[in-house]
Amino acid sequence: MSRFRFRLRTARSRKARLRLHLASRSAARYHLLGMEETELIQLAKQGDLTAFNRLIAENQTRLFNTAFRIMGDSSDAADATQEALISAFRKLHSYRGGSFKAWLSRIVTNACYDELRRRKRRPAVSMDDLGSETLQPDETGNGFLPSSQEGPEAAAMRGELADAIQDCLDGLPDEFRVVAVLADVQGYGYQEVAQVVGKPLGTIKSRLARARARLRDCLQAYGELLPASLRLNNEAQA
């Protein structure tokens, strides 16, 4: 899987230009592999791009998948993630501790909000662009999707379920979709979601409850694709 790699180039005008590009080199080659996150952050704050690349390697899949679930399009998600990582490097001096994952996620989420506001349109579904490897539970934390250890028929149903979930996510208002993605797709706790979104805990719980209710109603139309546990829940509430 390609990885985001971050580079800093200095122009003759003495102004630094930041650029993200895709590179296939494994992060395991970096001599910083064994360092703790706090050490890498300190080095990155001092301008060490190798350290920042290592931090990206640890978080890139989660960040991209968060952006994809919010934007609904792989190209838009890649653009938002790129802009967010450039912004994160520039803002490293403002990081004061706490969950670095949540700090990065907030920047990515804000980048998605900015793009959605700029385009003033609903995101398009493009699940096929991602490929099946980005939909695994160990990468996305998505509790809706089953294991990939399955036959062709089950894999096809899983793909249809993924499309159905994304379609229902796309139908949510932005503020509901974001909390649903963070909590139910990426597996963040309430406090982490509140930190990422920058809203009080009560607001997060309210939005998430309403988002889940809308998703549940939407997914009822795809009942035959749902895992048994969700079908039973829906039948019990009927």
Secondary structure, DSSP 8 states (H G I E B T S, - for coil): --EEEEEEEE-TTS-EEEEEEEE---GGGSTTTTS-HHHHHHHHHTT-HHHHHHHHHHHHHHHHHHHHHHHS-HHHHHHHHHHHHHHHHHTGGG--SS-HHHHHHHHHHHHHHHHHHHHTS-----GGGT-GGGG-HHHH--TTS--S-S-HHHHHHHHHHHHHHHHHHHTS-HHHHHHHIIIIIS---HHHHHHHHT--HHHHHHHHHHHHHHHHHHHGGGGGGS-HHHHHHHHHH-
